[in-house]
């Protein structure tokens, strides 16, 4: 690639790309490539001027960058990466050109066309507005289209073509700007949601390989296991699975899928494993689905958005009546038209959704993914937060602190057997047991029959014709009716409370208790304290641990209530009970067994590195780095509700003032329309600004 340096400092450079034309796609590819290079802090490409502006985060990085740039080719970026790039550049270019063209064409018509031709053009171009008004009358609906059509129609009847033309032009510009700001907000949000890097298991000649999803092509085969989200549309080649399609169809019951049947991206495998053949390319189609989901998910609108829309329509008759009364009192058509030019609909119907979309986009900058505006509203109203313990209040990186043998068993032998069984199920506690055995150099070769996994309970198998089980106290002592050796009951009662306990029984008798230590997140206590300051009245913790362990942890972290030895259905019942008592409940969890509770809560929040099904069912996802993102989410939601209330006050106050000024004859129709549209644009742009001061401030305040 040929280029020329136009300006440079130690850490900044403006480079001209020497080529005849630069498409939006080429600009996106170059900007994407440049931003990934070593030493580059930021890169921006202006396709109209063919300029690349690069800021470096270290001195003397420019020579190496220029050397790489000289060898750069647009086709060097993979197809998958190109499909995943959506900067919004094409949207901005399209609307910029359209806006400039409309303004230029109006100026040219005013300068060069005779008045009678301008009158004819104004009349012809007014037909869509008149037709929309007639349609409202035919459907017996009083909407803003009726106000627009009446104002233009009355001006045409009075042969005031200049006013009719100005009103039509301003309405067109306002609609264009409204569409532009909405499209940009949706694009920004969709882009933030679609840039998550994901990896999949691809079947190759050498077996399964973990590869980036951007490398997947149509026809590739992927292995999908229980709990995994299906990343791309495809056909099942082998395996029978139960698929949770709630995110796609709303079905609450998993659907059975056999070889030859189609599966869709975003659905979750609840049971079984399968191999699918991909029927779509990644990138563009996936991005389009996210855009479509945002634009069409009316059911996810917040209550304030719906209230704004309903209020806007309800105010139309009052505007119409005000215009009629003004005419009857003054017999002045101009004053009546000035009132018709002002309605509350545009600002209320546009600014409120834009505020919500902008808040969702801003949340994504803090690694928070929100699936709908109503969930932000619910977070702002919430008075109760329920936490799962493992992986939420803790780091989900448990380690084996101790193994206490029972029944005269050897501790190393019990650890070896436990590792032999647990290695088949790579969850956090199982990994802790396997790692503990490896650290002691204990070989745990296969010595058992098929291992049976019982969700949220434990595992079972046979060794030397004896049933061996590992799991919770509920599973071992209540479900399996295992017993504690009579001469070791005191020893059992003295198990340390600060640890979680994993029980292993052989032949219906307790053989060992594995003490698991899962350290609390360092920020857990401070986050719970801060939630109280932000208006959360009640906090609770749910865990499968024994009561004594749960009690110690609850006291340490500072929750108001806790439930121990709970099953998935118990978690959901507890959340539902709180909801029925009138609480607005947030549930935070990360595992497969948290899914029912996440669904039952007003807002289900999943941790990003938790089980795929939990992330899919949850309404909001936060990163696993820190619980402080929960505080950011709460502040952001409250700030959004405050902004929406301020928007209400401004729209009603400002437009009400315009109506009064129009009634008094101070503002002519064109001026009323101009000020109304400018105020709508202004409040819309203001609604798109960040709610929190900065990433740093938000996380620290």
N, C-alpha and C positions, 0 to 999 in steps of 0.2 A: 504494500500500500504506500502510495506517495503522499507525503505530508510536508508541511512547512511550519516552523515555530514562529508565531506572531508576537508572543510576549511570554516572558518567563522570569521567575524568581527562584530561590532555592527550593521552595515547596509548592510552587504554583506554575502552571503552564497552560497557555492557550495555543492550540495546534489547529492549523487549517488542513483539512483533508482534501487533497486535490483529486476531484472527480467531477464530472459534468453535473450530475444530479445525485441526490441522496434521498432514498425513500424512507418512510417512517420505520419500516421493518429493518432496514440497514442501520438506521440510527439506534434503534433499540438493541440490535445485536452488538454494535460497536460499544455502546454504553455498558451493556452487560459484561462484555469481555473485558473492557478496561477496568471496571470496578473490581474484578477478581484478581488483577495482577498484583504481584508482590510490591509492597510499599505504597500502594494507592489508597488514599483515604476516601476520596469520592471522585466520581467521573460524571460529567454531563455532556450530552451531545445536542447541538442545535442543528437540526437537519436543513433549515432554510439557508443558514450561512456556512454549512459544512464545517462547523467548528467543534472541536473536542476540548473541553476544559477539564483539566486534571489537577486535583489537590493531593499532594503526597504527605505521608505521615513520617517521613524521614528524609534527611538531606541526601543529596547526590543520588536520588533514585531515578532521576529523569533519564540519564544515558541508557540504563538498562531497559527502561520502559520504551524508549524510542527504538531501540534495537528490536524489541519484540513487535512493536507496532509496524515496523517496516516489513515484517514477514506475515502480518495479519491478513487473513482472507475471510470474507463473510461466511463462506461455506465451511470454515474450520470449526465453527460452533455447531454441535450436533443437532440433528432434527428435533430430538426431544427437548433440548434446551431452548431452541428457537420457538417451539410451540408453547413453552412455559413462560415466555417473556410477554408481559402485558403491561406496558408502561402507561397506557392511556394517551399516548402521543397521537394516535390516529383520531381518537375522539376529539381531542383539543384542536387538531388541525382541521377536522371537518367543520366544527362549529365556528372556529375563528374565520375560516374562509366564507362560510355561509353568512355570518354576521357582517363582515366587511362588504360582501357582495350586495347585501340588502341595503346597506347605508349608501354605498356608491351608486347603485341603481336608482335610489330615490333622489339623490342629488342630481344625477344626469337627467332624470325625467323632469325635475323642477326647472332645470336650466334650459333644456332643449325642446321639450314637447309643448305644443300649444295647449292652452287651458282646456279646450273641448276634448282633446285626446286624453288628457289627464283625468277628466271627469268620467269618460267612458271606462278607462282602466280602473278607476276607483270603484265604480259601480260593479264592474265584473268581478274584481277581487273581493268585494264585500259579500258576494253571494254565499260563500261558505258560512259566514257569520249569521246572515239572515236565515239560512236554512237550519242552522243549529238552534236558533231562537224559535222558529216555527215547530221544530221537532219537540222542543220543550213544552210548547203550548199543546201540541197534539197529545203528548204523553202526560199532560196535566202535572208537570213538574216545574217548580220554580228553582232554577239553577242559575249560576253566574252567566251561562251562555245566553240566557234570555236578556239579561241586562246589557251585555255586549251588543247583541243583535238589535235591541231597541234603540240604543244610543246611535249606532251607525245608521239604522233605518230611518230614524227621525231626521237625522242630518241630511240624508239623501232626499227625503221628501221635501225638506226646506231648501233643497238645492245648495246646501252648504257643503260642497264637495271637498273644500279645504279641510274643514273639521272632520268630516267622515274619513278622508284620507289619512289625516294625522292620527286619529283614533285607531284606525285599522293598522297603520304602521306600528304604533306604539304597542298595540295588543300583540302583533306578530313578533316584535322584538322581545317583549316580555315573555311570551310563550317559548321563544327560542332560548332565551337565557335560563328560563326555568328548566327546560329540557336538558340543557347543557349541564347545569349544576347538579341535577339529579343523576344524569348519566355518569358524571365524573365521580360523584359520591359512591354510586354502586360499583363503578370500576375500581376505585381505590379500595373499597371493602373487599370485593371479590379477589383482587390481586393479593391483598394481605392474607386472605384465607387460603389461597391456592399455592403460595410459595413454600409451604411446608415440605421439607425434603423427606421422602419416604423411600424405604428399601423393601424389596420383595424377594421371595425365593423362586428363582427361575430354574426350570428343569433343562439341563444341558447333557451333552454326551458324557460328561464327567460326574453326573449326579446333580444335586441341588447346589445352586450358587446364590449367595446373597448379593443382589445388584441394585443399583439405583433405578427407580421407576421410570426415569427419563430415558433409559436405554431400552425399554420394552417396546416391541413392535407388534403389529397385528399378526396373529398366528403363533406367538410365543406361548409356552405352557408354564403356568405358575402353580406352586403348591400352596394350598390354603388350609390352615389348621384351625382347630376349635378356638374360638375367641378372637379370631382375626377378622379385620374388615376386608372385604373384597375390594381391591384397589381399582379394578377396571372391569368394564362389561365383558362377559365371556360365556362360553358354553362348558358345562361340566364334562370332562373326558372320562375320569374314573372317580369312584367314591360316591357315597350317599351321605347327605348332610341335611341338617335342619337350619334354615336361614331365617334370621330376624330381619324382616323387611319393613319395620315400623317407620324408618326414616323416609322410605320411598312410597309406601302405600298406606301407612297408618294401621296396618294389621297388628293386633296385639299378640297373635299366636304365631310361633315360628312355622315356616312352610317347608315341607320336605322337597328336596331337589335330588334328582337322579341323573345318571349320565345322559347327555343329550339335551338337558333342559338349560334354559338361559338363566344367568345370574347377573346382578347389576352392581355397579360400583357404589360403595357406601353402605351396602347391606352387610350383616355380620353372621359368621358361622357360629351358631350356638352349640351344635353337637356334630361330631364326626370330622373327617378330613377329606379333602378332595383335590383333584388337579383340574384346573380350568384352562381352556384355550382362549386367549385374548381375542376379542372381536372388534376392538377399537384401539386407535393410537392414543397415547397419553398426550396431555398438553391442551391444545385448543378446545377439544370437545369437553374435557374435564373442567376447564375454566368456564366454558359456556354454561355448563350445568350449574356451576356455583352462581353465576350471574343470574340465570333463570330462577334458581332457588330463591335468591334475594328479592328479585323483582316480583315473583308470583306468590310469595309466602304471606298472603294477607292474614292468615290465621296467627302469624307471629307478631302482628302489629301490637304496639302497646295500647293500653286503654286511652292514654292521652292523645295518641295519634288518631284513633277512631273518634274520640270526642271532638277533636279539632275539625275533622271532616264533617261530622254531623252538625256541629255548631255553625260551620261556614254555610252549609246549605240552609239551615234554619234562619240565618240572617238575611238571605236574599229577599224574601217577601218584605221585610222591613225597609230595605233599601228601595225596593220598587214602590212601596206605599209612600215613603218619604219623598220620592221624586214626584209622584202624582199630587201629593198634598202641596208641595212647593209650587207646582205649576198652577194648581187651582187658586192658591193664595196670591201669587205674583203675576200669573199669566205670562211668565217669562220662560220660554223654551230653553234658553241657554242655561239658566239656573237648574232647571230640571235635569238637563243632560249632564251637568257637572256632578250631580248626585249619582246618576246611573254609571258614571265612569269609575266610581269608587265602590268596591265590594271587599268583603273580608275573606272571600273564598281563597283567592290566590295565595295570600300570605299564610293563612292558617293551614291550607292543604299542602303547601310546599315546604314551609319553614319547619314544621313539626317533624315530618319524616326525615328531612335533611339533618336535623339536629340528632335524631336517633341513629341514622346511618353514620354520621360523623363520629358519634360516641362509640359505635361499634368498631369503626376504623381506628380510632384512638386507642381503644382497648387492645386491639391487635398489636400495637406498638409496645405494649407491656407484656406480650406473649399470652394475651387473654383472648380466646375466641368465643364470641357471643352469637348464638344462632337466631336471635330475634329480639326486636325491641321490647316485647312484653317482659322478657327476662330481666332487662335492666331496670324496668319499672318495679318488678317484683323484688329485686335486690335492694332497691331504695326503700321499699316498704317493709322489708323483712324485719322481724323482731326476734327470730330464733335461728340459731345455726347449729346443725347437728354434724359432728365429725365422726367419720370412721377413724379408727386408731392407726392400724398398720398401713404405712405408705402415705398417710395424710398428716397426722400429728407426729408420726415418726418418719424416718428416712427410708423405711422399707429395705434396709441393708442389715438384716439381723445377723448375729453371730452366736455360736454356741458358747455360752459362758461356763456350762458345767453339764456333766451327765451323771445322774445318780442312779445306780443299778438297784434292782430289787430282786428278791427270790434267789439270792446267791449267784446271780449272773455276773460275768466279767464285764466291766465298763467298756473296754476296748472292743470286745466282741459285740456288745450291744450297739456301739457306734458304727461298727462295720456293717452289721445287718441293716441298721437304719439307713445308712448311706446307700447300700445296695438297692433298697426299695425306693428311696427318695430321688435317686438320680434320674428316674423315668419321668419325673414331673418337675420341671424347672421353674417353680415359684420360689419366692424369696426365702421362706423357711427351709424348703428342701435344699436349696443351694447352700444355706448355712450349714446344714448337716453334712452334705457332701464335702464342702471345703474343710470342715473340722476333721473329717476322716483323712482327707488328703494331707492336711498339715501334720497328722500323726503317722503318715505313710502306711495307712491301713488299706490293704487291697480289698476291694469289695466286688469280686467277680460274681457273675450270675449264680445264684443258689436257690432260686425260687421259681414258682410257676408264674402264670400271667398275673400282672399287678392290676388290681381294680381300684379305680379312683372315684371317690364319692365327693362331689362338690360341697365345699364348706364343712366337710366332716373329717376326711382323712383317706388313708389308703389301706388296702388289705391284700394279702397274698398267702401262699402256702410254702412252708419250708419244712422238709422232712415230715410231711403229712400233718403238720401243726399250723393252725391259722395264726398268722402274724398281722397285727394291725397297728397303725400309727395314726394319731390324730388328737382331736380335742377331748376334754374330759367328758363332754356330753356324748361324743361318739363312742369312746372306749368304755365308759362305765354305765351309761344309760342305754344306748342303742345296742351295744355288744354284750352288756351285762358282765363285763370283766370284773375281777375282784382284786383287792389289795391283799398281799400275804398278811395273815393275822398278826404275826410277830413284828411287822414293820409298819403298822398303822401310825405309831408315834412318829416314826421317821417321815412318813408321808405328810403328816400334819405340820411338820417343821420345814417344808419346802420353802425356799426364799420367795417372798411376795414380789420383790422388785423385778422378777423375771417372768416372761411368758413360758408356759409349760407345754411341751409336746410329749404325749404319753404313748409308750409302746408296750403292747401286751403280746405274750406268746402263750397259745393254748389257754385263753380265757383268764390268764393271770398277769398282773402288772409285772413287766420285766425291767423297765427303765423309764426315767423321767428326764427328758432333755430340756435343760434350762436355756431359753433363748433370750438374748438381750438385743432389743431393738431401740437404739438411743432416740430420744425425742429430738425433734428439730429444735435447734437452738432458739429459733424465733417463736416457738409455739406459745410460750407463756406470755410474751409481750404482745403477740397478735391477738390473743384472747382478751387481754386487758384493754387493748386499743379498740377492739370491736365494741366493748361496753361504752367507751367514750363516743363511738360513732352511732350509738342508739340501739345496739343489739341488747335486748333485755335478758335473754336466756341462751346458754350454750350447753350442749350435751355431747357425750362421747358414747359410741357404740363399738363393742369389741367382742370377739369370740373368746377372749381370755377368761380365766377363772375370776371369780368375784374379788378375791384378795389381790390378784395382780391388777385388775381393772381399778380397784379402789386406790391402790398406791399411785398408779399413773394419773388417775383423775385428780387426786390431791396435788400431785406435783405440777400438772399442767394448768390446773385452776378452772376446770369446767364446773358448771352448776349441778349437772346431773350426769349419770352414766348408767349404761346397761351392760351387763357382762354375759358371756356364754350365749350370745345371740346368733340365730340363724338368719339367712337372707330374708325369709318371710317375716321374721320378728322385727328386723330393721324397718321393713316397709310398713308394718303395722304400727310401729312406734311413730314414724313420721306422719302417717295418716291420722293417727290419734291427735297429734299436735295440730294438724291442719283442721280437723273437725272441731277442735276447741277454739278455733278462731285465730290461730297464729299463722303468720306468713313465714314459711319454713325454707331455709337453705340447707341442702344436704351436700356434704363434701365427702367424696369417696374415690377409690381407685381400682377396686377389684371386681371380678365377675359377680361375687356375692353382694356387691353394693348396688347392682343394676336395679333391682326392684325398688329400693329406697330412693334412688335417684329419680326414678319415674314418678314415685308417689309425692315427692316434694314439689313446692311451688317453683323452686329453682334447683335443678340438679347440677352440681359442679364436679367435674372429674379432673384428676391430675393427669397431665399430658403423657407421662410415661407409664400410666396404669394400663389395665386391660382394655383391649380395643372395644369390646362391647360396652364397657363403662363410658368410654369417650363418645361412642356413637349415641348412646341413649341420653347422655347428659345434655343439658341446655347450654352450658358454658364449660369451657375447658381452660384451666390455668396451667402454667408450666410447673414442673416439679422442683424448680430451683429454690423457691421460697414461698411461704404462706403469706408474706407481705403483699402478694398480688391480690389476695382477698380484700385487704384494706384498700388497695388502689381501686378495685372493682366497686367497693361500697362508696368510696368518695366520688368516683366517676358517675355512678348511678344517681347519687343525691344531687350532684352538680347538674346532671342532665335534667332532672325534674325541676330544679330551680330555673334553669335556662328556659325550659318550656313554659313555665309560669310567667317569666318575664316577657317571653315572646307574646303570650296571650295579652298581657297588659299593653304592650306596645302596639300590637295590631289593632286592638279595639280602640285605644286612645288616639293613635295617629289617623287611622281611617275615619274615625268618628269626627275628628277635627276637620278633615277634608270635606266631609259631608256638610258640616255646619258652614264652612267657608263657601261651599258651592251654593247652599241655600241662600246665603247673604249676597250672592253675586260677586264675591271677591275673587273667586277662582273660575276661569272659563273651563269648558269641558276638556280641552287638550291638555291644559296645565294640570287639572285634577288627575287625568289619566297618566301623565308623565310622573307626577309625584307619587301616585299610587304604585306604579310599576317600579320606580326607583326604590321606594320603601320596601317593596316585596323582594327585590334583588338584594338590597342591603341587609335585610334581616336574614335572608337565605344564606348570604355569604358569611354573616356573623355566626349563624348557626353551624357553619362548617369549620369554625376555628376550634382549637383544642380547649377542652374544659379544664384540664389540670395544667399548672404552669410549665412543668417539664418532667421528663422521666425521673430525673434525680430528685427533684423536689417532691414529686408524688410519692416516691418510695420511702422518703425520709420523714415526711410530715405526719 
